[in-house]
């Protein structure tokens, strides 16, 4: 999720949203599935890895997704 957040920040500009709100909103959409695996990159607590759920996205793809 951190990498997706960085992508949105690059596209929309710094300060578009704080990470905790972004994470909560993105997970609430139901388009990401927990893989049960953790990232081994970086320092600190390992990040949970997610997989995009195309079928779940298809159901909501015409709805607005606001993260700003």
NUFITI-472997 format. One record per residue: residue number from 1; residue in three letters; y, x, z of N, C-alpha, C in turn. Coordinates in Angstrom, 2 decimals. Example, Ala and Ser with C-alpha at 12.3 -4.5 7.8 and 13.67 -1.06 7.14 Angstrom:
BEGIN
+------+------+---------+---------+---------+---------+---------+---------+---------+---------+---------+
| resi | resn |    n_c2 |    n_c1 |    n_c3 |   ca_c2 |   ca_c1 |   ca_c3 |    c_c2 |    c_c1 |    c_c3 |
+------+------+---------+---------+---------+---------+---------+---------+---------+---------+---------+
|    1 |  ALA |   -5.69 |   13.19 |    7.80 |   -4.50 |   12.30 |    7.80 |   -3.30 |   13.20 |    7.80 |
|    2 |  SER |   -2.25 |   12.85 |    7.08 |   -1.06 |   13.67 |    7.14 |    0.03 |   12.90 |    7.87 |
+------+------+---------+---------+---------+---------+---------+---------+---------+---------+---------+
//
This chain:
BEGIN
+------+------+---------+---------+---------+---------+---------+---------+---------+---------+---------+
| resi | resn |    n_c2 |    n_c1 |    n_c3 |   ca_c2 |   ca_c1 |   ca_c3 |    c_c2 |    c_c1 |    c_c3 |
+------+------+---------+---------+---------+---------+---------+---------+---------+---------+---------+
|    1 |  UNK |   -1.19 |    0.81 |    0.00 |    0.00 |    0.00 |    0.00 |    1.26 |    0.85 |    0.00 |
|    2 |  UNK |    1.16 |    2.02 |    0.60 |    2.29 |    2.92 |    0.62 |    2.72 |    3.34 |   -0.78 |
|    3 |  UNK |    1.75 |    3.57 |   -1.65 |    2.05 |    3.96 |   -3.02 |    2.68 |    2.80 |   -3.79 |
|    4 |  UNK |    2.21 |    1.59 |   -3.57 |    2.80 |    0.42 |   -4.22 |    4.23 |    0.23 |   -3.73 |
|    5 |  UNK |    4.44 |    0.43 |   -2.42 |    5.78 |    0.33 |   -1.85 |    6.73 |    1.35 |   -2.49 |
|    6 |  UNK |    6.26 |    2.55 |   -2.68 |    7.08 |    3.59 |   -3.32 |    7.42 |    3.20 |   -4.75 |
|    7 |  UNK |    6.48 |    2.61 |   -5.46 |    6.73 |    2.16 |   -6.84 |    7.81 |    1.09 |   -6.85 |
|    8 |  UNK |    7.69 |    0.08 |   -5.99 |    8.71 |   -0.96 |   -5.91 |   10.06 |   -0.37 |   -5.54 |
|    9 |  UNK |   10.09 |    0.57 |   -4.62 |   11.33 |    1.22 |   -4.23 |   11.98 |    1.97 |   -5.37 |
|   10 |  UNK |   11.17 |    2.60 |   -6.20 |   11.68 |    3.32 |   -7.36 |   12.27 |    2.35 |   -8.38 |
|   11 |  UNK |   11.59 |    1.25 |   -8.62 |   12.04 |    0.28 |   -9.61 |   13.24 |   -0.53 |   -9.12 |
|   12 |  UNK |   13.18 |   -1.01 |   -7.87 |   14.21 |   -1.90 |   -7.36 |   15.32 |   -1.19 |   -6.59 |
|   13 |  UNK |   15.12 |    0.07 |   -6.28 |   16.15 |    0.82 |   -5.56 |   15.83 |    0.91 |   -4.08 |
|   14 |  UNK |   16.40 |    1.91 |   -3.46 |   16.17 |    2.14 |   -2.03 |   16.63 |    0.95 |   -1.21 |
|   15 |  UNK |   15.92 |    0.67 |   -0.16 |   16.33 |   -0.39 |    0.75 |   16.04 |   -1.80 |    0.27 |
|   16 |  UNK |   15.16 |   -1.97 |   -0.73 |   14.89 |   -3.31 |   -1.23 |   14.16 |   -4.15 |   -0.19 |
|   17 |  UNK |   13.40 |   -3.53 |    0.68 |   12.63 |   -4.24 |    1.70 |   12.12 |   -3.21 |    2.69 |
|   18 |  UNK |   11.87 |   -3.64 |    3.92 |   11.24 |   -2.68 |    4.84 |    9.73 |   -2.77 |    4.66 |
|   19 |  UNK |    9.06 |   -1.68 |    4.97 |    7.64 |   -1.57 |    4.69 |    6.80 |   -2.65 |    5.36 |
|   20 |  UNK |    7.07 |   -2.97 |    6.62 |    6.24 |   -3.95 |    7.31 |    6.34 |   -5.32 |    6.67 |
|   21 |  UNK |    7.53 |   -5.74 |    6.26 |    7.67 |   -7.02 |    5.58 |    7.00 |   -6.99 |    4.21 |
|   22 |  UNK |    7.17 |   -5.89 |    3.48 |    6.55 |   -5.75 |    2.17 |    5.04 |   -5.86 |    2.28 |
|   23 |  UNK |    4.48 |   -5.11 |    3.23 |    3.03 |   -5.12 |    3.44 |    2.52 |   -6.51 |    3.77 |
|   24 |  UNK |    3.19 |   -7.18 |    4.70 |    2.78 |   -8.53 |    5.11 |    2.85 |   -9.51 |    3.95 |
|   25 |  UNK |    3.92 |   -9.45 |    3.19 |    4.08 |  -10.38 |    2.05 |    3.04 |  -10.12 |    0.97 |
|   26 |  UNK |    2.80 |   -8.86 |    0.69 |    1.83 |   -8.51 |   -0.35 |    0.42 |   -8.95 |    0.05 |
|   27 |  UNK |    0.03 |   -8.69 |    1.29 |   -1.30 |   -9.09 |    1.74 |   -1.44 |  -10.61 |    1.82 |
|   28 |  UNK |   -0.37 |  -11.29 |    2.17 |   -0.40 |  -12.75 |    2.28 |   -0.65 |  -13.42 |    0.92 |
|   29 |  UNK |   -0.29 |  -12.75 |   -0.17 |   -0.53 |  -13.30 |   -1.50 |   -2.02 |  -13.48 |   -1.79 |
|   30 |  UNK |   -2.86 |  -12.69 |   -1.13 |   -4.31 |  -12.80 |   -1.32 |   -4.83 |  -12.16 |   -2.59 |
|   31 |  UNK |   -4.05 |  -11.26 |   -3.18 |   -4.47 |  -10.63 |   -4.43 |   -5.05 |   -9.23 |   -4.21 |
|   32 |  UNK |   -5.10 |   -8.79 |   -2.96 |   -5.69 |   -7.50 |   -2.63 |   -6.88 |   -7.71 |   -1.72 |
|   33 |  UNK |   -7.95 |   -7.00 |   -1.98 |   -9.15 |   -7.07 |   -1.16 |   -9.41 |   -5.71 |   -0.51 |
|   34 |  UNK |   -9.67 |   -5.73 |    0.77 |   -9.98 |   -4.52 |    1.52 |  -11.30 |   -3.95 |    1.00 |
|   35 |  UNK |  -11.32 |   -2.67 |    0.66 |  -12.53 |   -2.03 |    0.14 |  -13.47 |   -1.59 |    1.26 |
|   36 |  UNK |  -12.94 |   -1.58 |    2.50 |  -13.73 |   -1.07 |    3.61 |  -13.68 |    0.45 |    3.70 |
|   37 |  UNK |  -12.89 |    1.08 |    2.84 |  -12.76 |    2.53 |    2.83 |  -11.37 |    2.93 |    3.29 |
|   38 |  UNK |  -11.24 |    4.19 |    3.71 |   -9.97 |    4.74 |    4.16 |   -9.61 |    5.93 |    3.28 |
|   39 |  UNK |   -8.31 |    6.15 |    3.13 |   -7.81 |    7.29 |    2.37 |   -8.04 |    8.57 |    3.17 |
|   40 |  UNK |   -8.38 |    9.63 |    2.48 |   -8.57 |   10.92 |    3.15 |   -7.41 |   11.86 |    2.84 |
|   41 |  UNK |   -6.37 |   11.36 |    2.15 |   -5.22 |   12.19 |    1.80 |   -4.15 |   12.09 |    2.87 |
|   42 |  UNK |   -3.35 |   13.12 |    2.97 |   -2.21 |   13.10 |    3.88 |   -2.59 |   13.36 |    5.32 |
|   43 |  UNK |   -1.57 |   13.23 |    6.17 |   -1.78 |   13.46 |    7.59 |   -1.63 |   12.15 |    8.33 |
|   44 |  UNK |   -2.01 |   12.13 |    9.57 |   -1.90 |   10.92 |   10.38 |   -3.10 |   10.00 |   10.19 |
|   45 |  UNK |   -2.91 |    8.77 |   10.59 |   -3.99 |    7.78 |   10.53 |   -4.35 |    7.49 |    9.07 |
|   46 |  UNK |   -5.63 |    7.49 |    8.72 |   -6.03 |    7.19 |    7.34 |   -5.62 |    5.77 |    6.93 |
|   47 |  UNK |   -5.14 |    5.64 |    5.71 |   -4.69 |    4.34 |    5.19 |   -5.88 |    3.54 |    4.67 |
|   48 |  UNK |   -5.84 |    2.24 |    4.85 |   -6.85 |    1.35 |    4.30 |   -6.66 |    1.27 |    2.79 |
|   49 |  UNK |   -7.75 |    1.28 |    2.05 |   -7.70 |    1.18 |    0.59 |   -8.00 |   -0.25 |    0.18 |
|   50 |  UNK |   -7.26 |   -0.74 |   -0.82 |   -7.40 |   -2.10 |   -1.30 |   -7.73 |   -2.09 |   -2.78 |
|   51 |  UNK |   -8.32 |   -3.19 |   -3.23 |   -8.65 |   -3.39 |   -4.64 |   -7.93 |   -4.64 |   -5.12 |
|   52 |  UNK |   -7.38 |   -4.59 |   -6.32 |   -6.70 |   -5.73 |   -6.92 |   -7.73 |   -6.79 |   -7.29 |
|   53 |  UNK |   -7.45 |   -8.04 |   -6.93 |   -8.34 |   -9.17 |   -7.23 |   -7.72 |   -9.97 |   -8.38 |
|   54 |  UNK |   -8.16 |   -9.70 |   -9.61 |   -7.59 |  -10.34 |  -10.80 |   -7.78 |  -11.86 |  -10.78 |
|   55 |  UNK |   -8.91 |  -12.33 |  -10.29 |   -9.15 |  -13.78 |  -10.25 |   -8.17 |  -14.47 |   -9.31 |
|   56 |  UNK |   -7.91 |  -13.87 |   -8.15 |   -6.95 |  -14.44 |   -7.21 |   -5.53 |  -14.39 |   -7.79 |
|   57 |  UNK |   -5.22 |  -13.31 |   -8.51 |   -3.90 |  -13.20 |   -9.12 |   -3.70 |  -14.26 |  -10.20 |
|   58 |  UNK |   -4.72 |  -14.54 |  -10.95 |   -4.63 |  -15.53 |  -12.04 |   -4.16 |  -16.89 |  -11.51 |
|   59 |  UNK |   -4.57 |  -17.23 |  -10.30 |   -4.20 |  -18.52 |   -9.71 |   -2.72 |  -18.59 |   -9.35 |
|   60 |  UNK |   -2.09 |  -17.45 |   -9.10 |   -0.69 |  -17.45 |   -8.65 |    0.26 |  -16.73 |   -9.59 |
|   61 |  UNK |   -0.21 |  -16.31 |  -10.74 |    0.60 |  -15.44 |  -11.59 |    1.89 |  -16.06 |  -12.09 |
|   62 |  UNK |    1.99 |  -17.39 |  -12.10 |    3.21 |  -18.03 |  -12.56 |    4.18 |  -18.35 |  -11.44 |
|   63 |  UNK |    3.80 |  -18.05 |  -10.22 |    4.66 |  -18.29 |   -9.07 |    5.56 |  -17.07 |   -8.84 |
|   64 |  UNK |    6.77 |  -17.29 |   -8.35 |    7.65 |  -16.14 |   -8.08 |    7.13 |  -15.32 |   -6.90 |
|   65 |  UNK |    7.26 |  -14.01 |   -7.00 |    6.87 |  -13.10 |   -5.94 |    8.10 |  -12.33 |   -5.50 |
|   66 |  UNK |    8.67 |  -12.72 |   -4.39 |    9.93 |  -12.14 |   -3.94 |    9.67 |  -11.14 |   -2.82 |
|   67 |  UNK |   10.14 |   -9.91 |   -3.01 |   10.00 |   -8.86 |   -2.01 |   11.35 |   -8.29 |   -1.59 |
|   68 |  UNK |   12.41 |   -8.81 |   -2.13 |   13.74 |   -8.29 |   -1.86 |   14.28 |   -8.90 |   -0.59 |
+------+------+---------+---------+---------+---------+---------+---------+---------+---------+---------+
//
